[in-house]
Amino acid sequence: MATTTNATGVLNDLIEINNDRVAGFEKAIADIKDENIDLKELFQGYAEQSRKNGQELAALVGDAEEVETGNSVGGTLHRAWIDVKSIFGGSDRASILSEAERGEDAIKKAYNDALSGGELPAEAVQTVSSQATEINAAHDQIKALRDAAKN
């Protein structure tokens, strides 16, 4: 499917934030201690979800030379902040889940913005809507785990 320049930009932004999400979850997985081993499996599933999302979005962009392959500056900065927090003891379950929720807030907003922007062709809207539903469910699950960890 050929997309307009604006639609390609929107889709590439979503690819980029999915790449950020993969990198963020992989960073969290590497830092998680044995007492939170259940989070590793959960985060691996979400990283895989974003890899799949990126592939589906790249197919919508169509032209391989126009597909975004990197990470966003904001995502790189967020991972650097996670590094700093882990150095200073922010590796308890509630902290891990709070940082994961912040990342999920960002991707959830990106999907909402993409859907409300009106620049996506109908075929892309269907894919992006389906992915947004999965992203919202992941956010809600992480939020519930975070809330439980704070109690």
ZAMI-532559 format. One line per 8 residues: number of its first residue (from 1); their letters; for each residue z, x, y of N, C-alpha, C. Coordinates in pm, whole numbers. Layout:
N
NUM> A> Z,X,Y,Z,X,Y,Z,X,Y | ...
This chain:
151
1> MATTTNAT> 0,83,-116,0,0,0,0,88,123 | -89,68,212,-91,142,337,5,73,434 | 82,152,506,176,96,601,140,141,742 | 188,66,839,168,107,977,260,224,1008 | 235,289,1119,317,404,1159,463,364,1174 | 491,250,1239,629,206,1257,697,177,1124 | 627,109,1035,683,79,904,708,207,826 | 617,302,835,636,429,766,760,500,818
9> GVLNDLIE> 781,495,949,901,555,1007,1028,490,956 | 1029,358,949,1146,284,900,1172,320,753 | 1066,320,673,1081,353,531,1129,497,513 | 1076,589,594,1120,728,585,1265,744,627 | 1310,666,725,1451,669,762,1538,626,643 | 1493,524,571,1568,478,453,1565,583,342 | 1452,650,324,1444,757,224,1543,867,262 | 1545,904,389,1633,1010,436,1780,975,413
17> INNDRVAG> 1820,852,444,1961,816,426,1995,802,277 | 1897,765,194,1922,767,50,1939,911,2 | 1860,1004,57,1878,1146,24,2017,1194,66 | 2062,1150,185,2197,1182,231,2301,1129,134 | 2280,1007,89,2375,943,-3,2385,1020,-133 | 2270,1062,-187,2271,1142,-310,2350,1271,-286 | 2319,1341,-178,2387,1468,-149,2537,1446,-127 | 2573,1338,-58,2714,1309,-34,2790,1281,-161
25> FEKAIADI> 2732,1199,-248,2800,1169,-374,2806,1292,-464 | 2701,1374,-464,2705,1496,-545,2812,1591,-493 | 2831,1599,-362,2936,1682,-303,3072,1628,-345 | 3089,1497,-337,3216,1436,-376,3245,1459,-524 | 3142,1445,-608,3158,1466,-753,3207,1608,-780 | 3150,1706,-709,3188,1845,-730,3332,1871,-688 | 3383,1795,-591,3518,1817,-539,3625,1734,-607 | 3586,1635,-686,3683,1544,-747,3760,1615,-859
33> KDENIDLK> 3891,1598,-854,3980,1656,-955,3991,1561,-1075 | 4046,1613,-1183,4053,1538,-1309,4124,1403,-1298 | 4222,1390,-1209,4295,1264,-1200,4208,1150,-1145 | 4093,1184,-1089,4001,1083,-1038,3867,1087,-1111 | 3871,1121,-1237,3749,1137,-1317,3666,1009,-1319 | 3731,892,-1310,3657,765,-1310,3563,755,-1190 | 3599,819,-1080,3513,815,-962,3386,897,-982 | 3395,1002,-1064,3276,1083,-1091,3165,997,-1151
41> ELFQGYAE> 3199,918,-1251,3100,832,-1317,3044,729,-1219 | 3131,669,-1140,3089,570,-1041,2993,634,-940 | 3031,750,-888,2949,818,-787,2817,867,-846 | 2819,910,-972,2692,951,-1036,2597,832,-1044 | 2650,715,-1074,2567,595,-1080,2507,561,-944 | 2587,577,-838,2536,549,-703,2435,653,-658 | 2455,779,-696,2356,883,-663,2224,852,-733 | 2231,810,-858,2110,773,-931,2043,651,-868
49> QSRKNGQE> 2123,556,-822,2070,438,-754,1989,481,-631 | 2041,575,-555,1969,620,-435,1845,703,-470 | 1848,777,-579,1726,847,-623,1616,745,-654 | 1654,640,-725,1558,533,-759,1509,465,-632 | 1600,436,-540,1562,373,-413,1460,460,-340 | 1486,589,-333,1396,680,-265,1257,680,-326 | 1251,676,-459,1121,674,-528,1046,544,-497 | 1117,432,-498,1054,304,-467,1004,301,-323
57> LAALVGDA> 1083,355,-231,1043,357,-91,925,452,-69 | 925,565,-138,813,659,-127,684,594,-175 | 693,513,-280,574,443,-329,522,346,-223 | 612,286,-145,570,195,-39,502,271,76 | 549,392,104,487,473,209,346,508,165 | 331,543,37,198,566,-20,149,708,-6 | 117,753,112,62,886,135,173,989,117 | 160,1073,15,264,1170,-18,295,1264,99
65> EEVETGNS> 197,1292,182,220,1382,295,305,1318,404 | 317,1186,402,397,1116,503,538,1084,455 | 571,1114,329,701,1079,272,805,1182,315 | 918,1132,365,1030,1216,405,1097,1274,280 | 1131,1402,283,1194,1464,167,1329,1525,200 | 1367,1527,328,1490,1594,369,1607,1500,387 | 1711,1555,451,1832,1482,485,1839,1467,636 | 1917,1371,682,1933,1353,826,2038,1448,880
73> VGGTLHRA> 2033,1473,1010,2133,1556,1076,2270,1492,1062 | 2277,1360,1080,2405,1290,1068,2466,1304,929 | 2382,1296,826,2431,1310,689,2482,1450,663 | 2413,1550,715,2456,1689,699,2590,1711,769 | 2604,1654,889,2730,1666,961,2844,1596,886 | 2816,1479,828,2918,1407,752,2966,1490,632 | 2872,1555,561,2911,1638,447,2993,1759,493 | 2961,1814,610,3040,1926,663,3183,1880,693
81> WIDVKSIF> 3196,1758,746,3328,1702,772,3404,1684,641 | 3337,1638,537,3401,1624,405,3449,1760,357 | 3369,1865,378,3410,2000,340,3538,2041,411 | 3545,2016,542,3663,2051,620,3784,1974,571 | 3767,1844,547,3878,1762,500,3928,1810,365 | 3836,1850,274,3881,1894,142,3958,2025,151 | 3922,2111,246,3994,2236,266,4137,2208,311 | 4155,2106,395,4286,2075,450,4359,1964,375
89> GGSDRASI> 4322,1941,250,4399,1852,166,4356,1707,162 | 4238,1675,208,4193,1536,206,4126,1501,76 | 4182,1544,-36,4115,1520,-164,4190,1419,-252 | 4285,1344,-193,4351,1239,-270,4254,1121,-284 | 4284,1034,-375,4195,923,-408,4159,837,-286 | 4258,802,-206,4230,718,-89,4139,789,10 | 4158,920,30,4073,996,122,3930,1005,70 | 3915,1031,-58,3782,1038,-119,3709,905,-99
97> LSEAERGE> 3778,797,-128,3716,665,-118,3692,625,28 | 3778,666,118,3756,639,260,3629,707,310 | 3610,833,270,3488,905,310,3365,842,244 | 3377,803,119,3265,737,52,3231,606,122 | 3332,532,165,3306,406,234,3237,430,368 | 3276,536,438,3209,567,565,3059,592,541 | 3027,665,435,2887,686,401,2817,556,365 | 2886,471,292,2829,342,254,2810,252,376
105> DAIKKAYN> 2901,261,473,2884,186,598,2753,227,666 | 2725,357,667,2605,408,735,2478,359,665 | 2474,366,532,2351,324,463,2336,172,470 | 2446,100,464,2441,-46,477,2382,-84,613 | 2427,-17,720,2375,-43,854,2226,-9,862 | 2185,102,802,2044,141,806,1957,35,739 | 2002,-19,627,1925,-124,559,1922,-251,643 | 2035,-289,702,2038,-409,787,1944,-392,906
113> DALSGGEL> 1947,-274,968,1858,-247,1082,1711,-254,1040 | 1680,-196,923,1541,-197,874,1493,-340,851 | 1579,-423,796,1540,-561,766,1533,-648,892 | 1614,-619,990,1614,-701,1111,1513,-652,1215 | 1456,-534,1195,1365,-477,1292,1228,-541,1298 | 1189,-612,1195,1061,-681,1195,937,-592,1182 | 954,-468,1143,840,-376,1135,787,-357,993 | 858,-411,896,818,-391,756,720,-498,711
121> PAEAVQTV> 617,-458,638,527,-558,579,601,-636,469 | 548,-752,434,615,-842,339,649,-773,207 | 557,-692,156,583,-625,27,703,-532,38 | 717,-466,151,829,-374,171,960,-451,190 | 954,-564,257,1075,-643,282,1141,-682,150 | 1060,-720,52,1115,-760,-78,1191,-644,-142 | 1131,-526,-145,1195,-408,-205,1320,-369,-128 | 1309,-363,4,1421,-322,88,1535,-424,77
129> SSQATEIN> 1505,-552,71,1608,-656,55,1682,-640,-77 | 1608,-615,-183,1668,-596,-315,1760,-473,-314 | 1712,-365,-255,1795,-244,-246,1918,-270,-159 | 1902,-343,-50,2015,-373,39,2124,-450,-36 | 2083,-541,-121,2181,-617,-201,2263,-523,-288 | 2197,-426,-352,2267,-329,-436,2358,-238,-353 | 2309,-198,-236,2389,-113,-146,2514,-188,-100 | 2499,-315,-64,2614,-395,-20,2716,-410,-132
137> AAHDQIKA> 2669,-428,-254,2761,-440,-368,2837,-308,-390 | 2767,-196,-377,2831,-65,-393,2937,-45,-283 | 2901,-80,-162,2996,-70,-50,3122,-151,-80 | 3102,-274,-123,3216,-362,-149,3303,-309,-262 | 3241,-249,-364,3319,-192,-474,3401,-72,-427 | 3340,15,-349,3412,131,-298,3525,88,-204 | 3500,-11,-121,3602,-63,-30,3720,-119,-108 | 3691,-195,-214,3799,-252,-296,3880,-142,-363
145> LRDAAKN> 3813,-39,-413,3885,74,-474,3970,147,-371 | 3915,163,-252,3989,229,-144,4114,149,-108 | 4095,17,-93,4210,-68,-60,4316,-60,-169 | 4275,-58,-295,4371,-47,-406,4441,87,-406 | 4371,193,-366,4429,327,-365,4533,343,-253 | 4517,265,-147,4611,274,-35,4742,203,-66 | 4740,111,-163,4863,35,-197,4950,109,-293
